[in-house]
Amino acid sequence: MALYEQIINTHSQFLQSLQHSFLDDSRSAALARFAMQGFPTKKDEEYKYTNLKEITEKEYNFFPRPEHTISREQIDELHLGEENFDWIVFINGKLHKEYSKISIENAEFLSFNYALNDPEYREVFDKYFNTVASQDLALTNLNQAYCKHGFFLKVPKNAVIEKPIHVFYISQNQDTHTFYNTRNLLIAEEGSKVEVIESHHNFDDTFVFTNTVTEIFTYQNAKADWHKVQNDSPNTYLIDHTFAKQERDSLTTVNTFSFGGKLVRNNLDFIHNGENINSFMNGITIIGDEQVVDHHTAVHHRTPNCESYQNYKGIFGDKSHGVFNGKIFVDKIAQKTNAYQQNNNVLLGEGASIDTKPQLEIFADDVKCSHGCTVGQLNNDAMFYLRARGISESKARALLLYAFANDAMQNIDIEPLKIKISKLLAEKLEVEMEF
């Protein structure tokens, strides 16, 4: 049975497993929308370069068994040298407090499943849940119909969460291919500050397909940063939709570092809802074999005097395939907009490929907007310069690639995260460097 039929036929059983909640009706409506839309195919413009057929033709278990054999040592190996962080560990969809370290006192934190079943949070979910996630997208509708795993975090007015929060999603001890619909909701109220790191890890030889939706609300003078570290096993598929809505004078950053996984699709939408907003999107992709990483970004400039910055770097080897589709929309009233978008790529072999499509739609006349992309190979003059100084060809190549990707990390405020990404870069490029 293909995944589409599984989704339609399993939903009533899924609702029964939840013992019903106030989202049941909206879940059924979302499933109906998904049933009408179906999975995107290459005939859809937004999926022209990314084929989901490999994912959708497999059968999956919708109810992962909770039992696991993960040790604390295995989890410790996933950390970023983050002794001074907080971390939240989900294993097979369930929050495990014994592996987590949560010292958050001035914020409301709950597992998504618990929040859904607590009447106290009905008003919060009515106000925020699924209000910026698009109902026109099949996979966001699928997530709404089946979402259960994930977390809810509300940071109150003027609260500063000093410690970054690392959220681990781990799948282990599953005999069959497993399907997760992860849902995250972050609310940063006026004057607050929070940083979140998200990573997914599959410890099994069976495939994991994760369909995740994250909604971020950043209020006036608040700062919210979300860092995605994607370095999972070759037996994983990840489709991520992140929607960030900002109010005036706010700053939101989403950094996406893609190193692992068989097929990864990152969809990122920023919505401006006030003046003097700053939005930052950075990405580094280093893949090989037959991996696929697809970045789709969109910034909706709806108000005047706002800035957005996109900087995505890609390094593609073997028969890997990259996609970048970045859009900037500037409404008629969004005067004094300053929007920058850049996508630079290096192909390391004849079998590697990249489809890149930066786009601007501008309806205002007093703006500064730029976009560009490059696709090429390493600079021969730079290679010669390094080789002439006694550096081996392989190390010279790796150093140039490291320098090429490194500037996409410049706005990471978390030093252990910056060091970890630097080490992953060096590891992927097979060069020894000290940090």
C-alpha positions in Angstrom: 0.0 0.0 0.0 1.4 3.4 -1.0 1.8 6.1 1.6 -1.2 8.2 0.3 -3.6 5.3 0.9 -2.1 4.6 4.3 -2.6 8.3 5.3 -6.3 8.2 4.3 -7.1 4.8 5.9 -5.2 5.3 9.2 -6.6 8.6 10.3 -9.6 7.4 12.3 -7.3 5.0 14.2 -4.9 7.9 14.8 -7.7 10.1 16.2 -8.8 7.3 18.5 -5.2 6.9 19.8 -5.3 10.5 20.9 -8.4 10.0 23.0 -9.8 13.0 21.2 -8.9 16.6 21.6 -10.2 20.1 20.6 -8.3 19.8 17.3 -10.2 16.7 16.0 -12.5 18.7 13.7 -9.6 20.8 12.2 -7.6 17.6 11.8 -10.3 16.0 9.7 -10.7 19.1 7.6 -6.9 19.2 7.1 -7.0 15.5 6.0 -9.7 16.3 3.5 -7.6 19.1 2.0 -4.6 16.8 1.8 -6.8 14.1 0.1 -7.8 16.6 -2.6 -4.2 17.8 -3.1 -2.2 14.6 -2.8 1.6 14.6 -2.6 3.4 17.2 -4.8 4.9 15.7 -8.0 7.4 17.1 -10.5 4.5 18.6 -12.4 4.1 21.1 -9.6 6.2 24.1 -10.2 7.5 24.2 -6.6 8.6 20.5 -6.8 9.9 20.7 -10.4 13.4 19.7 -9.3 12.6 17.4 -6.3 10.9 14.0 -6.8 9.2 12.6 -3.7 8.4 9.3 -5.4 11.1 7.5 -3.4 9.4 8.6 -0.2 5.7 8.1 -1.1 6.0 4.6 -2.5 7.2 3.1 0.8 4.9 1.9 3.6 5.4 3.3 7.1 4.5 2.7 10.7 2.3 5.6 12.0 2.6 4.4 15.6 6.3 4.1 16.6 6.8 1.8 19.5 8.0 3.7 22.5 10.5 1.1 23.8 14.1 2.0 23.1 17.6 1.0 24.0 19.3 4.4 23.7 22.0 4.9 26.3 22.9 8.2 27.9 26.4 7.9 26.3 24.8 7.8 22.8 22.9 10.9 23.5 25.9 12.6 25.0 27.7 12.0 21.7 25.0 14.1 19.9 25.7 17.2 22.0 27.6 20.2 20.8 29.8 20.7 23.8 26.8 22.3 25.4 27.1 21.8 29.1 25.7 25.2 29.7 22.7 24.6 27.4 19.2 23.3 28.1 18.2 20.3 26.0 15.0 18.4 25.3 15.1 14.8 24.2 12.3 13.1 22.3 12.7 9.4 21.6 10.3 7.7 19.2 8.0 10.7 19.6 7.9 10.8 23.4 9.5 13.4 25.6 12.0 11.8 28.0 12.7 14.0 31.0 15.4 11.7 32.3 17.6 12.5 29.3 16.6 16.1 29.2 17.9 19.1 31.1 15.3 21.8 31.5 16.0 24.7 33.7 13.6 27.1 32.1 11.7 29.0 34.8 10.5 32.2 33.2 8.7 30.5 30.2 6.0 28.0 29.5 7.4 24.8 28.0 5.3 21.7 27.3 5.4 18.8 24.9 3.0 19.4 22.1 1.0 16.3 22.9 0.5 17.4 26.5 -0.5 21.0 25.5 -3.1 19.6 23.1 -4.7 17.7 25.9 -4.7 20.5 28.5 -7.8 22.7 28.3 -5.8 25.6 29.8 -4.0 26.0 26.5 -7.1 25.9 24.3 -7.1 29.7 24.1 -3.4 29.9 23.1 -3.8 27.3 20.4 -6.9 29.0 19.1 -4.9 32.2 18.7 -1.7 30.8 17.3 -1.9 27.2 16.0 -2.0 27.0 12.2 -2.5 30.7 11.8 0.6 31.3 9.6 1.2 27.8 8.3 -0.3 27.7 4.8 -3.4 25.6 4.3 -2.6 25.6 0.5 0.3 23.2 1.0 -0.4 19.5 1.0 2.4 18.6 3.5 1.4 21.3 6.0 -2.2 19.9 5.8 -0.8 16.4 6.3 1.1 17.6 9.4 -2.0 19.2 10.9 -4.0 16.1 10.3 -1.4 13.8 12.1 0.7 16.1 14.3 1.3 14.8 17.8 5.1 15.0 18.5 7.0 18.2 19.2 7.1 21.0 21.7 5.4 24.3 22.6 7.3 27.2 24.1 6.0 30.6 25.1 8.5 33.2 26.3 6.7 36.0 28.2 7.2 39.7 27.9 10.8 40.9 28.5 12.0 37.4 29.5 15.5 36.5 28.3 16.2 32.8 28.0 19.9 32.9 28.7 20.7 29.3 27.8 20.1 28.0 24.2 17.7 25.1 24.0 18.7 22.1 21.9 15.8 19.9 20.9 16.7 16.3 19.8 14.3 14.2 17.9 15.5 10.6 18.0 14.1 7.5 16.4 15.4 4.1 17.5 14.4 0.4 17.9 11.9 0.5 15.0 11.7 -2.7 12.9 9.8 -1.0 10.0 9.9 2.3 8.2 8.5 5.0 10.5 6.5 8.2 9.8 6.7 11.2 12.2 4.7 14.4 12.0 6.5 16.8 14.2 5.0 20.1 15.2 6.7 23.0 17.0 5.2 26.3 18.2 7.4 29.1 19.5 6.0 32.4 20.8 8.5 35.2 21.8 6.5 37.9 23.4 7.5 41.6 23.4 11.1 42.3 24.5 11.9 38.6 24.9 14.9 36.6 23.6 15.3 32.9 22.9 17.5 30.6 20.8 16.6 27.1 19.7 18.7 24.4 18.0 16.8 21.5 16.3 18.3 18.2 15.2 16.9 14.8 14.0 18.7 11.4 14.5 17.7 8.0 13.1 19.6 5.1 14.8 18.0 2.3 12.8 18.7 0.8 9.4 15.0 1.2 8.5 13.9 4.5 6.9 12.4 7.4 8.8 10.2 10.0 7.1 9.7 13.2 9.2 7.2 15.8 8.1 7.7 18.8 10.4 6.0 22.2 10.7 7.3 25.0 12.9 5.5 28.3 13.6 7.5 31.1 15.1 5.9 34.3 16.4 8.3 37.2 17.3 6.7 40.2 18.9 7.9 43.8 19.2 11.6 44.2 20.2 11.9 40.4 20.6 14.7 38.2 19.2 14.1 34.6 18.2 16.8 32.4 16.6 16.2 28.9 15.2 19.1 26.8 14.1 18.6 23.5 12.2 21.4 21.0 12.2 20.7 18.4 9.6 23.3 15.6 9.8 21.2 12.5 9.9 21.8 9.0 8.6 21.4 8.0 4.9 18.1 6.3 5.8 16.2 9.5 6.5 13.8 11.8 4.7 13.0 15.2 6.1 10.5 17.7 4.8 10.4 20.8 6.9 8.1 23.8 6.8 9.0 26.8 9.0 6.8 29.9 9.1 8.0 33.0 11.0 5.7 36.0 11.6 7.4 39.1 12.9 6.0 42.3 14.5 7.7 45.7 14.4 11.3 46.1 15.7 11.8 42.4 15.9 14.7 40.2 14.8 14.4 36.6 13.7 17.1 34.3 12.3 16.8 30.8 10.8 20.1 29.0 10.1 20.0 25.7 8.2 23.0 23.4 8.1 22.4 20.4 5.8 25.0 17.7 5.8 23.1 14.4 6.1 19.9 12.6 5.1 18.9 10.9 1.9 16.4 13.7 0.9 15.9 16.9 2.7 13.5 19.7 1.7 13.5 22.9 3.7 10.6 25.4 3.2 11.0 28.7 4.9 8.5 31.6 4.9 9.0 34.9 6.7 6.0 37.3 7.1 6.6 40.9 8.1 3.8 42.5 10.1 5.3 45.8 11.2 8.1 48.3 10.5 11.8 48.1 11.3 11.9 44.3 11.1 15.1 42.4 10.5 15.1 38.8 9.1 18.1 36.6 8.5 18.3 33.3 6.6 21.6 31.5 6.2 22.3 28.0 4.9 25.2 25.7 4.3 24.8 22.5 2.4 27.6 19.9 1.9 26.4 16.6 0.4 27.6 13.7 -1.7 26.6 10.2 -2.9 23.0 10.6 -4.3 21.8 12.9 -1.6 19.2 15.7 -2.3 18.8 18.9 -0.4 16.2 21.5 -1.5 15.9 25.0 0.0 12.8 27.0 -0.8 12.6 30.4 0.9 10.2 33.3 0.8 10.2 36.7 2.5 6.9 38.6 2.4 7.8 42.3 2.9 4.3 43.8 3.7 5.4 46.9 5.6 7.9 49.7 5.1 11.4 50.1 6.5 12.3 46.4 6.9 15.3 44.4 5.9 15.9 40.7 5.0 19.1 38.9 4.3 19.5 35.5 2.7 22.9 33.8 2.2 23.0 30.1 1.1 26.2 28.2 0.2 26.2 24.7 -1.4 29.0 22.2 -2.0 27.9 19.2 -4.0 29.9 16.1 -4.7 29.4 12.7 -6.4 25.9 12.4 -7.8 24.2 14.7 -5.3 21.6 17.3 -6.3 20.9 20.7 -4.8 18.0 23.0 -5.2 17.6 26.7 -4.2 14.5 28.6 -4.9 14.4 31.9 -3.1 11.7 34.5 -3.4 11.4 38.1 -2.2 7.9 39.7 -2.3 7.7 43.5 -1.8 4.2 44.9 -1.4 3.2 48.3 -2.8 3.2 49.9 0.7 6.6 48.4 1.7 8.7 51.4 0.8 12.3 51.6 2.0 12.7 47.8 1.9 16.2 46.5 1.9 16.4 42.9 0.7 19.4 40.8 -0.1 19.5 37.3 -1.5 22.6 35.3 -2.6 23.1 31.6 -3.5 26.6 30.4 -4.3 27.5 26.8 -5.2 30.5 24.7 -6.0 30.2 21.4 -7.9 33.0 18.9 -7.2 32.2 16.4 -9.9 30.5 16.0 -13.2 27.7 14.0 -11.6 26.7 16.7 -9.2 24.1 19.3 -10.1 22.3 22.3 -8.7 19.1 24.0 -9.8 19.0 27.6 -8.5 16.3 30.1 -9.0 16.4 33.4 -7.1 13.3 35.6 -7.7 12.1 39.1 -6.9 8.5 40.4 -7.1 8.6 44.1 -6.3 5.6 46.4 -6.3 7.2 49.4 -4.4 9.4 52.0 -6.1 11.7 53.1 -3.3 13.6 49.9 -2.4 17.0 48.3 -2.4 16.7 44.7 -3.5 19.3 42.4 -5.0 19.7 38.8 -5.8 22.2 36.6 -7.4 23.6 33.1 -7.8 26.8 31.4 -8.9 27.6 27.9 -9.9 31.1 26.8 -10.6 34.2 25.0 -9.5 37.2 26.0 -7.3 39.4 28.9 -8.4 42.5 27.6 -10.1 44.6 30.6 -9.2 43.8 30.2 -5.5 44.6 26.5 -5.7 48.0 27.3 -7.4 48.7 29.9 -4.7 48.2 27.3 -1.9 50.0 24.5 -3.7 53.0 26.8 -4.3 53.3 27.2 -0.5 53.7 23.4 0.0 50.1 22.6 0.8 48.9 19.3 -0.6 46.2 19.4 -3.3 43.5 17.7 -1.1 44.1 20.0 1.8 44.3 23.1 -0.4 41.0 22.1 -1.9 39.4 21.6 1.5 40.7 24.9 2.8 39.2 26.8 -0.1 35.9 25.1 0.3 35.9 25.8 4.0 36.5 29.4 3.4 33.8 29.5 0.8 31.2 28.1 3.2 32.4 29.8 6.4 30.8 33.3 5.9 27.3 31.8 6.1 28.0 31.2 9.8 29.0 34.7 10.8 25.7 35.6 12.6 25.7 32.5 14.9 25.7 33.9 18.4 26.2 30.5 20.1 29.9 29.8 20.2 29.7 26.0 20.8 27.3 25.7 17.8 29.7 27.7 15.6 32.5 25.4 16.6 30.4 22.3 16.0 29.4 23.5 12.5 33.0 24.3 11.8 34.1 20.8 12.8 31.3 19.3 10.7 32.5 21.3 7.7 36.1 20.1 8.3 34.9 16.5 8.7 32.8 16.6 5.5 35.7 18.2 3.6 38.2 15.6 5.1 40.6 18.2 6.4 42.1 18.5 9.9 41.6 21.9 11.5 41.8 23.2 15.1 39.1 25.5 16.5 
